[in-house]
Amino acid sequence: MRKKLIGKKWNIALCTLLCTAILFTGCGEEKKENAGEPTKVESQEKTEENKEPGGEENKENQEELEGENPTKGTDLEGEDTPNEADKTEETEAMRDITTMEYVQSFGVGINLGNTFESCGFEASTVTAYETGWGSPVISPKIIKGYANCGFGVMRVPVAWSNLMGEDYTINDKYLTRVKAVVDCILKEEMCVILNIHWDGGWWTGFSEADKKDECMYKYERIWTQLCEAFGDYNDHLMFESLNEEGCWENLWNRYGGTNGKPEAYALLNEINQKFVDIVRASGGNNALRHLLIAGYATDIELTCDELFKMPNDPANRMAVSVHYYTPSTFAILDEDASWGKMQPDWGSDEDYEFLNKNMDMMKEHFIDQGIPVIVGEFGAATKNKAEGAVNRYLTAVCDAAYRRGMCPVLWDITDVFYSRTAAKFIDEELLSGLMAVLEIER
């Protein structure tokens, strides 16, 4: 993530351009000059770069997080999150439903972006990372506002390397804080998608012979700890194998022929299989937990390639994840860049035709084959756009995905579409347009 701002240069999820240490959701590597692909839209920006927050509004939470007992339930802005006696979500049995039924029950989702995945700077407290990219400390009021909007699932991106200890041990306070927010979301009867997000670029090491084993070990250590920490949660919690980092330009460049392509896909397939094996082997509710498998660069065309394989899963409870920021000149750019001219408007016949073509591709390759699909991120730059263009685009993407049986999950960060201060959606017309898809029979 280079500063995540809907506008300016994002790294698109097409993998030829990987993003740097603070870019929104990219593949983890700087854009190459003249690579022929855009960087993904910088969807939001840290307010004070590399600076820890010190405001009074975060003091109470920070003191709690830094207390002597990191396993104690974390206080969210003065309101207790569910304590052990209140937690029913985590101890209920897993329901006897298919993953297709499960995913389609989500309705429309939203990301808790630029919060726990903030990274690329050094900080000494959990609160510093939580607020490092402009988010306030997450409170029950904020979460309740999301639920009141009608969202059925919240994706929680996390950079687990922050404050990590020896042997890739996840920081107790960091894990406790994430659990507190997850508990708060579940209390509002939303489901949660929890992932490993881009967190400093270590994913590039998977493609280097001298680093692959160590990267795989770190990956296994992280998921082993998460499986233990969340193992008794019921199926309102879903695990996602990774974000957009499943692509390696040093192995294969999609614009440079097919040399290295089988190796690149085989590596992602191997990581996704490792993920399933770790979760299933951990037992408990994880034996039946629904899992989200990241496609190649979470790009639709690349994920529909025959070289991408869903893992073997004894529980047969998996969905596939793709992201949608297409066309990149509209969804990513809010000003002209060296790689392309910003598209200020969207909504022509050609625009709708291309959107439907992509969504039909996912339906044919996955939905029609019984494999559920989650569009884990879709979004658009909001600056310098024609009136109504962003709303047209977002509602069209949401509608196209939903009516084909997929779950669309809006990418959002602080005060772009949802105000975390006011705990309400900023544009009621846009919200109504997104939620209108729930009336579609499928």
C-alpha positions in Angstrom: 0.0 0.0 0.0 1.6 3.3 -0.9 -0.8 5.7 1.0 -4.3 4.3 0.4 -6.3 7.2 -1.0 -9.2 6.6 -3.5 -7.4 8.8 -6.0 -3.9 9.1 -7.1 -1.9 5.9 -7.9 -3.2 2.5 -6.7 -1.6 -0.7 -7.7 -4.1 -2.7 -9.7 -4.5 -6.3 -8.8 -3.1 -7.5 -12.1 0.2 -8.4 -10.6 2.5 -6.7 -13.1 2.7 -3.8 -10.7 3.0 -4.7 -7.1 2.6 -2.1 -4.5 5.0 -0.7 -2.0 4.9 -0.8 1.8 1.8 1.3 2.2 -0.2 0.7 -1.0 -3.8 -0.2 -0.6 -4.0 -3.8 -1.6 -1.4 -4.6 -4.1 1.1 -7.4 -4.7 3.9 -6.0 -2.6 6.4 -4.6 -5.1 7.1 -1.2 -6.6 5.7 -0.5 -10.0 8.2 -1.0 -12.7 8.8 1.9 -15.1 7.0 1.4 -18.5 5.5 -1.9 -17.4 2.4 -1.1 -19.2 0.1 -1.4 -16.2 -1.3 1.1 -13.8 -0.6 1.2 -10.1 -3.7 0.7 -8.0 -5.7 3.7 -6.7 -4.4 5.2 -3.5 -7.7 5.0 -1.8 -6.9 6.7 1.4 -4.0 8.5 3.1 -2.4 8.5 6.5 -3.0 11.9 8.1 0.5 12.0 9.7 3.0 9.7 8.2 4.9 7.4 10.6 3.6 9.2 13.6 1.9 7.5 16.6 -1.4 8.9 17.7 -1.4 10.7 21.1 -4.9 12.2 21.2 -7.0 12.0 24.3 -9.8 10.1 22.5 -7.5 7.1 22.1 -5.9 7.3 25.6 -8.3 5.0 27.4 -8.1 2.3 24.7 -4.4 2.5 24.5 -4.0 2.1 28.3 -6.2 -0.9 28.2 -4.3 -2.4 25.3 -1.0 -1.9 27.1 -2.2 -3.4 30.3 -0.7 -6.3 32.1 -3.4 -8.7 31.0 -3.5 -8.8 27.2 -6.1 -11.6 27.2 -8.6 -9.4 28.9 -11.4 -8.2 26.7 -10.4 -4.9 25.1 -12.4 -1.8 25.8 -13.8 -0.1 22.7 -14.1 3.6 23.4 -15.4 3.1 26.9 -17.9 0.3 26.0 -17.0 -3.3 26.8 -16.9 -5.7 24.0 -18.6 -9.1 24.6 -17.0 -10.8 27.6 -16.6 -14.6 27.9 -20.1 -15.0 29.4 -21.6 -13.0 26.5 -19.9 -14.9 23.6 -22.4 -17.3 22.0 -21.1 -16.9 18.5 -17.8 -18.6 19.2 -19.2 -21.7 20.9 -22.2 -22.6 18.8 -21.9 -25.6 16.5 -21.2 -25.2 12.8 -24.4 -25.1 10.7 -25.1 -27.8 8.2 -25.1 -25.5 5.1 -23.1 -25.5 2.0 -20.6 -22.7 1.3 -22.7 -21.5 -1.6 -25.7 -21.0 0.8 -23.3 -19.5 3.4 -21.8 -16.9 1.0 -25.1 -16.0 -0.6 -26.6 -15.3 2.9 -24.1 -12.5 3.4 -25.9 -10.1 1.0 -23.7 -7.1 0.5 -20.4 -6.6 2.5 -17.9 -3.9 3.3 -14.2 -3.7 4.3 -12.9 -2.2 7.5 -10.1 -0.8 5.4 -6.9 1.1 6.4 -7.2 0.0 10.0 -5.5 -3.2 11.2 -3.6 -3.6 7.9 -1.7 -0.3 8.3 2.0 -1.0 8.1 5.3 0.3 6.7 6.2 2.3 9.7 7.5 1.6 13.2 5.2 2.0 16.2 5.2 0.7 19.7 1.5 0.3 20.4 -1.5 -1.4 18.9 -3.4 1.8 18.9 -0.7 3.5 16.8 -1.2 0.9 14.1 -5.0 0.9 14.3 -5.1 4.7 13.8 -1.9 5.0 11.7 -3.7 5.4 8.4 -6.3 7.8 9.6 -8.9 5.6 11.3 -10.3 6.5 14.7 -10.2 3.8 17.3 -12.9 1.4 16.3 -15.9 1.5 18.7 -19.2 -0.4 19.1 -20.9 2.7 17.8 -18.9 2.5 14.6 -19.6 -1.2 14.1 -23.3 -0.8 14.9 -23.6 1.9 12.3 -22.3 -0.5 9.7 -24.8 -3.1 10.7 -27.6 -0.5 10.6 -26.7 0.2 7.0 -27.6 -3.3 6.1 -24.2 -4.9 5.5 -24.2 -8.6 6.2 -20.5 -9.3 6.3 -17.4 -7.2 7.2 -14.0 -8.1 5.8 -11.2 -7.3 8.3 -7.8 -6.9 6.7 -4.9 -7.5 9.1 -1.1 -7.0 8.8 -0.1 -9.6 11.4 3.6 -8.8 11.2 3.1 -5.6 13.2 4.7 -5.8 16.6 5.5 -9.5 15.8 7.9 -11.3 18.2 10.5 -14.0 17.8 9.6 -17.1 15.8 6.9 -15.1 14.1 4.8 -14.9 17.3 1.8 -12.6 16.9 1.8 -9.9 19.5 -0.7 -10.8 22.3 -2.1 -7.3 22.5 -2.5 -7.0 18.7 -4.4 -10.3 18.6 -6.5 -9.4 21.6 -7.5 -6.1 19.9 -8.4 -7.7 16.6 -10.5 -10.3 18.5 -12.3 -7.6 20.4 -13.3 -5.9 17.1 -14.3 -9.3 15.6 -16.4 -10.0 18.7 -18.1 -6.6 18.3 -18.9 -7.3 14.7 -20.4 -10.7 15.5 -22.5 -9.2 18.3 -24.1 -7.0 15.6 -25.0 -10.2 13.7 -22.7 -9.5 10.8 -20.3 -12.2 9.6 -16.6 -11.6 9.5 -13.9 -12.4 6.8 -10.5 -12.4 8.5 -7.3 -12.5 6.4 -3.6 -12.0 6.1 -3.2 -8.7 4.3 -0.2 -7.1 2.7 2.2 -6.3 5.5 5.6 -5.3 4.4 6.4 -7.2 1.2 7.6 -10.5 2.7 5.4 -12.3 0.2 7.9 -11.6 -2.6 10.2 -14.1 -0.9 8.0 -17.0 -1.8 9.3 -16.7 -5.3 13.0 -16.7 -4.3 14.6 -20.1 -3.8 16.6 -19.0 -0.8 13.6 -17.4 1.0 10.7 -19.6 0.1 11.0 -22.1 3.0 11.2 -19.3 5.5 8.2 -17.5 4.0 6.2 -20.7 4.1 7.2 -21.2 7.7 6.1 -17.7 8.7 2.8 -18.3 6.8 2.2 -21.5 8.7 3.1 -19.9 12.0 0.6 -17.1 11.5 -2.3 -19.4 10.5 -1.5 -21.9 13.2 -1.8 -19.1 15.8 -5.0 -17.7 14.3 -6.5 -21.2 14.1 -5.9 -21.6 17.8 -7.1 -18.1 18.7 -10.3 -18.4 16.7 -10.8 -22.1 16.7 -14.0 -22.1 18.9 -15.7 -19.4 16.9 -18.7 -20.6 14.8 -19.2 -20.3 11.1 -20.0 -16.6 11.3 -16.3 -16.2 11.0 -14.6 -17.0 7.7 -10.8 -17.3 7.1 -9.3 -15.9 3.9 -5.9 -17.4 2.7 -4.3 -14.1 1.6 -5.1 -10.8 -0.1 -3.8 -9.8 -3.6 -0.2 -10.9 -3.0 -0.6 -14.2 -4.8 1.4 -13.2 -7.9 5.0 -12.9 -8.7 6.3 -10.8 -11.6 9.8 -12.1 -11.3 8.4 -15.5 -12.1 5.9 -14.5 -14.7 4.8 -11.3 -16.4 1.4 -11.6 -18.0 2.5 -9.3 -20.8 5.7 -11.1 -21.6 4.5 -14.5 -22.9 4.0 -17.7 -21.0 7.6 -18.3 -19.7 7.3 -19.0 -15.9 3.5 -18.9 -15.9 3.1 -22.6 -14.7 5.6 -22.0 -11.9 3.8 -18.8 -10.7 0.4 -20.5 -10.6 1.8 -23.6 -9.0 3.3 -21.5 -6.2 -0.1 -19.8 -5.4 -1.8 -23.2 -5.6 0.7 -24.6 -3.1 0.2 -21.7 -0.7 -3.6 -22.0 -0.9 -3.3 -25.8 -0.3 -1.1 -25.1 2.7 -3.7 -22.8 4.1 -6.5 -25.4 3.9 -4.2 -28.1 5.4 -3.3 -25.9 8.4 -6.9 -24.9 9.1 -8.4 -28.4 8.8 -5.6 -30.0 10.9 -6.3 -27.6 13.7 -9.6 -29.3 14.5 -12.5 -28.0 16.4 -14.8 -25.7 14.5 -11.9 -25.1 12.0 -12.5 -28.6 10.7 -15.7 -27.3 9.1 -14.9 -23.6 8.8 -15.8 -22.0 5.5 -12.6 -20.8 3.8 -12.0 -18.1 1.2 -9.3 -18.9 -1.4 -7.5 -16.0 -3.1 -7.4 -16.2 -6.9 -4.3 -15.3 -8.9 -3.7 -11.7 -8.1 -7.4 -11.7 -7.3 -7.8 -10.8 -11.0 -10.8 -12.2 -12.8 -9.2 -13.2 -16.0 -6.1 -14.7 -14.3 -8.2 -16.5 -11.7 -10.3 -18.0 -14.5 -7.2 -19.4 -16.1 -7.0 -23.2 -16.1 -3.7 -23.1 -14.2 -5.5 -21.8 -11.1 -6.7 -24.7 -9.0 -8.9 -24.7 -5.9 -7.2 -26.7 -3.1 -8.3 -30.1 -2.1 -10.5 -29.8 1.0 -11.9 -32.8 2.9 -14.7 -30.6 4.2 -15.6 -29.2 0.7 -16.2 -25.7 2.2 -14.4 -23.2 0.1 -15.2 -20.1 -1.9 -12.9 -18.2 -4.3 -12.0 -14.5 -4.0 -11.5 -11.9 -6.7 -11.3 -8.1 -6.6 -12.8 -5.6 -9.1 -11.3 -2.3 -10.0 -11.9 -2.3 -13.8 -11.4 -0.3 -15.8 -8.4 0.9 -13.9 -8.4 4.3 -15.5 -11.8 5.0 -13.9 -11.7 2.9 -10.7 -8.1 3.7 -9.8 -7.1 7.1 -11.2 -8.4 10.4 -10.1 -5.8 12.2 -12.3 -3.8 11.4 -15.4 -0.7 9.2 -14.8 2.3 8.1 -16.9 0.6 4.8 -17.6 -2.9 6.1 -18.5 -5.4 8.9 -18.8 -7.9 9.3 -16.1 -11.4 8.3 -17.1 -13.8 10.8 -15.5 -17.1 9.1 -16.4 -18.5 5.6 -16.5 -21.8 4.2 -17.8 -21.6 3.8 -21.5 -23.0 0.7 -23.3 -19.4 -0.5 -23.7 -18.7 0.0 -20.0 -21.7 -2.1 -19.0 -20.9 -4.7 -21.6 -17.3 -5.1 -20.3 -18.6 -5.4 -16.7 -21.1 -8.1 -17.6 -18.4 -10.0 -19.6 -16.2 -10.2 -16.6 -18.9 -11.2 -14.2 -20.2 -13.8 -16.7 -16.7 -15.2 -16.8 -16.7 -15.7 -13.0 -20.2 -17.2 -13.1 -19.3 -19.7 -15.8 -16.0 -20.8 -14.3 -17.0 -20.9 -10.7 -20.7 -20.4 -9.7 -22.0 -22.7 -12.5 -19.4 -25.3 -11.3 -20.7 -25.1 -7.7 -17.9 -22.9 -6.4 -19.0 -19.8 -4.5 -17.5 -16.4 -5.3 -16.8 -13.4 -3.1 -15.8 -10.2 -4.8 -13.7 -9.3 -1.7 -13.0 -5.7 -2.9 -14.7 -3.4 -5.4 -14.4 0.4 -5.3 -13.6 3.6 -7.2 -11.6 6.7 -6.9 -14.0 9.6 -6.0 -12.1 12.8 -7.0 -12.4 14.5 -10.4 -15.3 12.3 -11.5 -18.4 13.2 -13.5 -21.5 13.7 -11.4 -23.2 10.4 -10.6 -20.4 8.4 -12.2 -19.1 6.8 -9.0 -22.5 5.8 -7.9 -23.4 4.4 -11.3 -20.2 2.3 -11.3 -20.5 1.0 -7.7 -24.1 0.1 -7.9 -23.6 -1.6 -11.3 -20.7 -3.7 -10.1 -22.7 -4.7 -6.9 -25.8 -5.6 -9.0 -23.8 -7.5 -11.6 -22.0 -9.6 -9.0 -25.1 -10.2 -6.8 -27.5 -11.3 -9.5 -25.0 -13.9 -10.6 -24.9 -15.4 -7.1 -21.7 -13.7 -5.9 -21.2 -11.6 -2.7 -19.9 -8.1 -3.4 -17.8 -6.5 -0.6 -17.2 -2.7 -1.0 -13.7 -1.4 -0.3 -14.0 1.5 2.1 -11.8 3.4 4.5 -12.4 6.3 6.9 -14.8 8.9 5.6 -14.9 8.0 2.0 -18.3 6.1 1.8 -18.9 5.6 5.5 -18.2 8.2 8.2 -16.7 6.5 11.2 -17.1 9.7 13.2 -20.8 9.9 12.6 -21.2 6.1 12.3 -23.4 6.5 9.2 -23.1 6.1 5.4 -22.3 9.4 3.8 -24.3 9.1 0.6 -27.8 7.6 1.3 -28.5 7.4 -2.4 -25.5 5.2 -3.0 -26.3 3.1 0.0 -29.9 2.6 -1.3 -28.5 1.6 -4.7 -26.1 -1.0 -3.1 -28.8 -2.5 -0.9 -31.4 -2.6 -3.7 -29.8 -5.8 -4.9 -31.1 -7.6 -1.9 -34.5 -7.5 -3.6 -33.2 -9.7 -6.4 -34.3 -13.3 -6.3 -31.6 -15.8 -6.8 
